[in-house]
Amino acid sequence: PFITHYFNTKLSSTYHSSGRPVGVKYTQGNWEGELGIDVVSIPKGPNGTITINIAAILSSDGFFLPGINWQGILGLAY
C-alpha cells in the first residue's frame, strides 16, 4: 500500500462515527468513508481543545498516488 500512516478510527478514544457514509469523486480517483466527530487539541490555541467534524477515509481508488509524499487530506473552514 502507498499509505503507511493513517488515522485509525478504531484506536481513537475521542472519535465517534455518525454512521453516515460519504463519498467524493475527483477528476482523478475517489474515496469513500464515514462522517464523524473528534476532539483536537491545539496547545497554543484559544480554547485548548475543540470538537470537529471529520470525514474518515475508509477506502480509495486512484486517489493516493505512488510517489506522492502526503498521507491524507485536511480541509479547514471557518
N, CA, C and O atoms as a printed pandas DataFrame, in Angstrom:
     atom_number atom_name residue_name chain_id  residue_number  x_coord  y_coord  z_coord
0              1         N          PRO        A               1    0.829   -1.214    0.000
1              2        CA          PRO        A               1    0.000    0.000    0.000
2              3         C          PRO        A               1    0.860    1.260    0.000
3              4         O          PRO        A               1    1.979    1.273    0.513
4              5         N          PHE        A               2    0.310    2.308   -0.585
5              6        CA          PHE        A               2    1.021    3.581   -0.643
6              7         C          PHE        A               2    0.948    4.326    0.689
7              8         O          PHE        A               2    1.847    5.097    1.023
8              9         N          ILE        A               3   -0.108    4.100    1.438
9             10        CA          ILE        A               3   -0.297    4.794    2.707
10            11         C          ILE        A               3    0.362    3.987    3.816
11            12         O          ILE        A               3    0.020    2.823    4.025
12            13         N          THR        A               4    1.300    4.594    4.525
13            14        CA          THR        A               4    1.979    3.896    5.611
14            15         C          THR        A               4    1.547    4.398    6.986
15            16         O          THR        A               4    1.718    3.694    7.981
16            17         N          HIS        A               5    0.995    5.593    7.053
17            18        CA          HIS        A               5    0.498    6.150    8.310
18            19         C          HIS        A               5   -0.921    6.649    8.076
19            20         O          HIS        A               5   -1.190    7.319    7.079
20            21         N          TYR        A               6   -1.804    6.332    8.969
21            22        CA          TYR        A               6   -3.176    6.796    8.812
22            23         C          TYR        A               6   -3.866    6.865   10.159
23            24         O          TYR        A               6   -3.415    6.267   11.136
24            25         N          PHE        A               7   -4.963    7.602   10.199
25            26        CA          PHE        A               7   -5.780    7.733   11.394
26            27         C          PHE        A               7   -6.671    6.507   11.495
27            28         O          PHE        A               7   -7.511    6.276   10.624
28            29         N          ASN        A               8   -6.498    5.729   12.538
29            30        CA          ASN        A               8   -7.296    4.525   12.744
30            31         C          ASN        A               8   -8.445    4.864   13.690
31            32         O          ASN        A               8   -8.236    5.046   14.889
32            33         N          THR        A               9   -9.641    4.947   13.151
33            34        CA          THR        A               9  -10.801    5.337   13.954
34            35         C          THR        A               9  -11.048    4.380   15.114
35            36         O          THR        A               9  -11.539    4.796   16.163
36            37         N          LYS        A              10  -10.717    3.112   14.940
37            38        CA          LYS        A              10  -10.961    2.114   15.989
38            39         C          LYS        A              10  -10.019    2.267   17.188
39            40         O          LYS        A              10  -10.346    1.829   18.291
40            41         N          LEU        A              11   -8.867    2.877   16.980
41            42        CA          LEU        A              11   -7.908    3.071   18.064
42            43         C          LEU        A              11   -8.059    4.420   18.762
43            44         O          LEU        A              11   -7.388    4.682   19.760
44            45         N          SER        A              12   -8.934    5.271   18.242
45            46        CA          SER        A              12   -9.119    6.597   18.819
46            47         C          SER        A              12  -10.086    6.539   19.998
47            48         O          SER        A              12  -11.136    5.902   19.916
48            49         N          SER        A              13   -9.731    7.199   21.079
49            50        CA          SER        A              13  -10.629    7.260   22.236
50            51         C          SER        A              13  -11.593    8.435   22.137
51            52         O          SER        A              13  -12.514    8.540   22.947
52            53         N          THR        A              14  -11.400    9.328   21.153
53            54        CA          THR        A              14  -12.244   10.518   21.042
54            55         C          THR        A              14  -13.086   10.566   19.774
55            56         O          THR        A              14  -14.007   11.379   19.688
56            57         N          TYR        A              15  -12.797    9.714   18.779
57            58        CA          TYR        A              15  -13.560    9.718   17.527
58            59         C          TYR        A              15  -14.887    8.992   17.718
59            60         O          TYR        A              15  -14.939    7.920   18.321
60            61         N          HIS        A              16  -15.965    9.593   17.195
61            62        CA          HIS        A              16  -17.291    8.969   17.220
62            63         C          HIS        A              16  -17.904    9.063   15.828
63            64         O          HIS        A              16  -18.049   10.155   15.278
64            65         N          SER        A              17  -18.262    7.917   15.266
65            66        CA          SER        A              17  -18.874    7.876   13.938
66            67         C          SER        A              17  -20.322    8.331   14.010
67            68         O          SER        A              17  -21.023    8.049   14.982
68            69         N          SER        A              18  -20.766    9.040   12.970
69            70        CA          SER        A              18  -22.177    9.414   12.874
70            71         C          SER        A              18  -22.971    8.299   12.201
71            72         O          SER        A              18  -24.202    8.305   12.223
72            73         N          GLY        A              19  -22.251    7.332   11.597
73            74        CA          GLY        A              19  -22.909    6.261   10.858
74            75         C          GLY        A              19  -23.348    6.687    9.467
75            76         O          GLY        A              19  -23.987    5.917    8.751
76            77         N          ARG        A              20  -23.009    7.899    9.088
77            78        CA          ARG        A              20  -23.418    8.428    7.781
78            79         C          ARG        A              20  -22.287    8.269    6.766
79            80         O          ARG        A              20  -21.208    8.830    6.955
80            81         N          PRO        A              21  -22.519    7.512    5.691
81            82        CA          PRO        A              21  -21.465    7.332    4.686
82            83         C          PRO        A              21  -21.262    8.589    3.849
83            84         O          PRO        A              21  -22.176    9.397    3.686
84            85         N          VAL        A              22  -20.049    8.741    3.321
85            86        CA          VAL        A              22  -19.718    9.866    2.461
86            87         C          VAL        A              22  -18.777    9.362    1.372
87            88         O          VAL        A              22  -17.955    8.476    1.608
88            89         N          GLY        A              23  -18.906    9.928    0.188
89            90        CA          GLY        A              23  -18.024    9.576   -0.919
90            91         C          GLY        A              23  -17.733   10.807   -1.753
91            92         O          GLY        A              23  -18.613   11.642   -1.961
92            93         N          VAL        A              24  -16.498   10.925   -2.235
93            94        CA          VAL        A              24  -16.093   12.076   -3.033
94            95         C          VAL        A              24  -15.369   11.577   -4.277
95            96         O          VAL        A              24  -14.449   10.762   -4.192
96            97         N          LYS        A              25  -15.799   12.080   -5.440
97            98        CA          LYS        A              25  -15.147   11.749   -6.705
98            99         C          LYS        A              25  -14.377   12.966   -7.186
99           100         O          LYS        A              25  -14.882   14.089   -7.157
100          101         N          TYR        A              26  -13.156   12.733   -7.625
101          102        CA          TYR        A              26  -12.301   13.783   -8.168
102          103         C          TYR        A              26  -12.061   13.498   -9.645
103          104         O          TYR        A              26  -12.460   12.449  -10.153
104          105         N          THR        A              27  -11.405   14.438  -10.338
105          106        CA          THR        A              27  -11.036   14.202  -11.728
106          107         C          THR        A              27  -10.192   12.942  -11.828
107          108         O          THR        A              27  -10.335   12.158  -12.767
108          109         N          GLN        A              28   -9.322   12.757  -10.862
109          110        CA          GLN        A              28   -8.501   11.548  -10.797
110          111         C          GLN        A              28   -8.715   10.890   -9.441
111          112         O          GLN        A              28   -8.267   11.414   -8.421
112          113         N          GLY        A              29   -9.383    9.765   -9.420
113          114        CA          GLY        A              29   -9.572    8.994   -8.196
114          115         C          GLY        A              29  -10.805    9.374   -7.405
115          116         O          GLY        A              29  -11.516   10.322   -7.737
116          117         N          ASN        A              30  -11.037    8.624   -6.365
117          118        CA          ASN        A              30  -12.161    8.861   -5.465
118          119         C          ASN        A              30  -11.872    8.213   -4.127
119          120         O          ASN        A              30  -10.953    7.405   -3.994
120          121         N          TRP        A              31  -12.670    8.579   -3.141
121          122        CA          TRP        A              31  -12.588    7.927   -1.843
122          123         C          TRP        A              31  -13.973    7.824   -1.224
123          124         O          TRP        A              31  -14.884    8.576   -1.570
124          125         N          GLU        A              32  -14.114    6.878   -0.300
125          126        CA          GLU        A              32  -15.353    6.686    0.444
126          127         C          GLU        A              32  -15.011    6.531    1.917
127          128         O          GLU        A              32  -13.927    6.070    2.275
128          129         N          GLY        A              33  -15.943    6.919    2.753
129          130        CA          GLY        A              33  -15.700    6.815    4.187
130          131         C          GLY        A              33  -16.951    7.099    4.972
131          132         O          GLY        A              33  -18.063    6.834    4.515
132          133         N          GLU        A              34  -16.764    7.643    6.168
133          134        CA          GLU        A              34  -17.887    7.950    7.043
134          135         C          GLU        A              34  -17.652    9.293    7.720
135          136         O          GLU        A              34  -16.514    9.717    7.921
136          137         N          LEU        A              35  -18.741    9.942    8.063
137          138        CA          LEU        A              35  -18.660   11.197    8.799
138          139         C          LEU        A              35  -18.656   10.896   10.288
139          140         O          LEU        A              35  -19.260    9.924   10.742
140          141         N          GLY        A              36  -17.971   11.735   11.033
141          142        CA          GLY        A              36  -17.913   11.561   12.477
142          143         C          GLY        A              36  -17.456   12.845   13.132
143          144         O          GLY        A              36  -17.323   13.880   12.480
144          145         N          ILE        A              37  -17.216   12.763   14.433
145          146        CA          ILE        A              37  -16.687   13.900   15.178
146          147         C          ILE        A              37  -15.467   13.436   15.962
147          148         O          ILE        A              37  -15.342   12.259   16.303
148          149         N          ASP        A              38  -14.577   14.366   16.240
149          150        CA          ASP        A              38  -13.385   14.067   17.019
150          151         C          ASP        A              38  -12.999   15.308   17.807
151          152         O          ASP        A              38  -13.489   16.406   17.544
152          153         N          VAL        A              39  -12.132   15.121   18.759
153          154        CA          VAL        A              39  -11.620   16.213   19.575
154          155         C          VAL        A              39  -10.172   16.447   19.180
155          156         O          VAL        A              39   -9.372   15.512   19.130
156          157         N          VAL        A              40   -9.842   17.699   18.901
157          158        CA          VAL        A              40   -8.488   18.071   18.503
158          159         C          VAL        A              40   -7.925   19.024   19.549
159          160         O          VAL        A              40   -8.592   19.969   19.970
160          161         N          SER        A              41   -6.701   18.764   19.957
161          162        CA          SER        A              41   -6.026   19.651   20.909
162          163         C          SER        A              41   -5.055   20.551   20.164
163          164         O          SER        A              41   -4.219   20.082   19.392
164          165         N          ILE        A              42   -5.175   21.836   20.403
165          166        CA          ILE        A              42   -4.249   22.815   19.839
166          167         C          ILE        A              42   -3.574   23.479   21.036
167          168         O          ILE        A              42   -4.167   24.348   21.675
168          169         N          PRO        A              43   -2.351   23.083   21.344
169          170        CA          PRO        A              43   -1.707   23.523   22.582
170          171         C          PRO        A              43   -1.704   25.032   22.806
171          172         O          PRO        A              43   -1.885   25.480   23.938
172          173         N          LYS        A              44   -1.505   25.818   21.762
173          174        CA          LYS        A              44   -1.441   27.265   21.950
174          175         C          LYS        A              44   -2.649   27.963   21.349
175          176         O          LYS        A              44   -2.610   29.163   21.077
176          177         N          GLY        A              45   -3.729   27.205   21.140
177          178        CA          GLY        A              45   -4.945   27.778   20.593
178          179         C          GLY        A              45   -5.764   28.460   21.669
179          180         O          GLY        A              45   -5.451   28.354   22.855
180          181         N          PRO        A              46   -6.811   29.161   21.263
181          182        CA          PRO        A              46   -7.613   29.921   22.220
182          183         C          PRO        A              46   -8.379   29.049   23.210
183          184         O          PRO        A              46   -8.563   29.459   24.356
184          185         N          ASN        A              47   -8.830   27.865   22.813
185          186        CA          ASN        A              47   -9.650   27.041   23.694
186          187         C          ASN        A              47   -8.969   25.760   24.155
187          188         O          ASN        A              47   -9.546   25.016   24.947
188          189         N          GLY        A              48   -7.790   25.490   23.694
189          190        CA          GLY        A              48   -7.108   24.262   24.077
190          191         C          GLY        A              48   -7.561   23.054   23.282
191          192         O          GLY        A              48   -6.766   22.479   22.539
192          193         N          THR        A              49   -8.821   22.652   23.415
193          194        CA          THR        A              49   -9.370   21.538   22.636
194          195         C          THR        A              49  -10.673   21.971   21.979
195          196         O          THR        A              49  -11.430   22.769   22.531
196          197         N          ILE        A              50  -10.917   21.434   20.798
197          198        CA          ILE        A              50  -12.152   21.732   20.080
198          199         C          ILE        A              50  -12.718   20.446   19.498
199          200         O          ILE        A              50  -11.976   19.510   19.198
200          201         N          THR        A              51  -14.019   20.405   19.342
201          202        CA          THR        A              51  -14.689   19.287   18.686
202          203         C          THR        A              51  -14.850   19.642   17.215
203          204         O          THR        A              51  -15.311   20.732   16.877
204          205         N          ILE        A              52  -14.461   18.702   16.332
205          206        CA          ILE        A              52  -14.525   18.960   14.897
206          207         C          ILE        A              52  -15.315   17.877   14.186
207          208         O          ILE        A              52  -15.401   16.744   14.659
208          209         N          ASN        A              53  -15.891   18.232   13.049
209          210        CA          ASN        A              53  -16.487   17.246   12.149
210          211         C          ASN        A              53  -15.373   16.686   11.289
211          212         O          ASN        A              53  -14.472   17.417   10.878
212          213         N          ILE        A              54  -15.430   15.397   11.015
213          214        CA          ILE        A              54  -14.363   14.751   10.262
214          215         C          ILE        A              54  -14.966   13.760    9.276
215          216         O          ILE        A              54  -15.973   13.113    9.565
216          217         N          ALA        A              55  -14.345   13.650    8.121
217          218        CA          ALA        A              55  -14.684   12.595    7.166
218          219         C          ALA        A              55  -13.512   11.623    7.176
219          220         O          ALA        A              55  -12.421   11.960    6.716
220          221         N          ALA        A              56  -13.727   10.437    7.691
221          222        CA          ALA        A              56  -12.677    9.426    7.770
222          223         C          ALA        A              56  -12.681    8.609    6.479
223          224         O          ALA        A              56  -13.679    7.965    6.155
224          225         N          ILE        A              57  -11.573    8.632    5.743
225          226        CA          ILE        A              57  -11.456    7.863    4.502
226          227         C          ILE        A              57  -11.233    6.402    4.863
227          228         O          ILE        A              57  -10.258    6.063    5.532
228          229         N          LEU        A              58  -12.143    5.537    4.416
229          230        CA          LEU        A              58  -12.040    4.105    4.699
230          231         C          LEU        A              58  -11.578    3.302    3.498
231          232         O          LEU        A              58  -11.031    2.211    3.656
232          233         N          SER        A              59  -11.792    3.829    2.293
233          234        CA          SER        A              59  -11.303    3.171    1.078
234          235         C          SER        A              59  -11.117    4.228   -0.007
235          236         O          SER        A              59  -11.776    5.267   -0.003
236          237         N          SER        A              60  -10.199    3.937   -0.943
237          238        CA          SER        A              60   -9.954    4.875   -2.036
238          239         C          SER        A              60   -9.525    4.109   -3.271
239          240         O          SER        A              60   -9.068    2.969   -3.188
240          241         N          ASP        A              61   -9.681    4.757   -4.424
241          242        CA          ASP        A              61   -9.272    4.158   -5.688
242          243         C          ASP        A              61   -8.621    5.240   -6.544
243          244         O          ASP        A              61   -9.294    6.180   -6.968
244          245         N          GLY        A              62   -7.328    5.120   -6.801
245          246        CA          GLY        A              62   -6.629    6.079   -7.647
246          247         C          GLY        A              62   -6.482    7.455   -7.043
247          248         O          GLY        A              62   -6.198    8.414   -7.762
248          249         N          PHE        A              63   -6.668    7.580   -5.740
249          250        CA          PHE        A              63   -6.613    8.884   -5.090
250          251         C          PHE        A              63   -5.241    9.146   -4.480
251          252         O          PHE        A              63   -4.652   10.198   -4.727
252          253         N          PHE        A              64   -4.725    8.212   -3.692
253          254        CA          PHE        A              64   -3.385    8.330   -3.117
254          255         C          PHE        A              64   -2.408    7.707   -4.099
255          256         O          PHE        A              64   -2.361    6.483   -4.226
256          257         N          LEU        A              65   -1.639    8.513   -4.787
257          258        CA          LEU        A              65   -0.796    8.052   -5.882
258          259         C          LEU        A              65    0.608    7.702   -5.408
259          260         O          LEU        A              65    1.101    8.294   -4.448
260          261         N          PRO        A              66    1.257    6.744   -6.072
261          262        CA          PRO        A              66    2.633    6.411   -5.703
262          263         C          PRO        A              66    3.564    7.599   -5.910
263          264         O          PRO        A              66    3.427    8.339   -6.884
264          265         N          GLY        A              67    4.494    7.777   -5.006
265          266        CA          GLY        A              67    5.449    8.871   -5.120
266          267         C          GLY        A              67    4.972   10.178   -4.515
267          268         O          GLY        A              67    5.764   11.107   -4.355
268          269         N          ILE        A              68    3.698   10.267   -4.178
269          270        CA          ILE        A              68    3.179   11.470   -3.523
270          271         C          ILE        A              68    3.571   11.378   -2.054
271          272         O          ILE        A              68    3.437   10.319   -1.441
272          273         N          ASN        A              69    4.048   12.462   -1.496
273          274        CA          ASN        A              69    4.613   12.416   -0.154
274          275         C          ASN        A              69    3.635   12.897    0.919
275          276         O          ASN        A              69    4.064   13.488    1.909
276          277         N          TRP        A              70    2.351   12.661    0.750
277          278        CA          TRP        A              70    1.389   13.019    1.779
278          279         C          TRP        A              70    0.541   11.814    2.123
279          280         O          TRP        A              70    0.359   10.917    1.301
280          281         N          GLN        A              71    0.025   11.794    3.332
281          282        CA          GLN        A              71   -0.653   10.622    3.868
282          283         C          GLN        A              71   -2.160   10.819    4.032
283          284         O          GLN        A              71   -2.838    9.916    4.524
284          285         N          GLY        A              72   -2.689   11.941    3.645
285          286        CA          GLY        A              72   -4.115   12.194    3.791
286          287         C          GLY        A              72   -4.444   13.585    3.286
287          288         O          GLY        A              72   -3.613   14.250    2.669
288          289         N          ILE        A              73   -5.651   14.011    3.552
289          290        CA          ILE        A              73   -6.039   15.364    3.175
290          291         C          ILE        A              73   -6.602   16.050    4.408
291          292         O          ILE        A              73   -7.126   15.392    5.307
292          293         N          LEU        A              74   -6.494   17.350    4.450
293          294        CA          LEU        A              74   -7.008   18.128    5.558
294          295         C          LEU        A              74   -7.653   19.371    4.982
295          296         O          LEU        A              74   -7.026   20.124    4.237
296          297         N          GLY        A              75   -8.900   19.578    5.329
297          298        CA          GLY        A              75   -9.591   20.776    4.889
298          299         C          GLY        A              75  -10.118   21.524    6.096
299          300         O          GLY        A              75  -10.745   20.933    6.974
300          301         N          LEU        A              76   -9.872   22.795    6.143
301          302        CA          LEU        A              76  -10.333   23.614    7.254
302          303         C          LEU        A              76  -11.265   24.698    6.728
303          304         O          LEU        A              76  -11.026   25.284    5.673
304          305         N          ALA        A              77  -12.306   24.948    7.466
305          306        CA          ALA        A              77  -13.237   26.020    7.110
306          307         C          ALA        A              77  -13.647   26.736    8.387
307          308         O          ALA        A              77  -13.692   26.138    9.463
308          309         N          TYR        A              78  -13.939   27.991    8.258
309          310        CA          TYR        A              78  -14.372   28.745    9.427
310          311         C          TYR        A              78  -15.326   29.830    9.023
311          312         O          TYR        A              78  -15.805   30.579    9.874
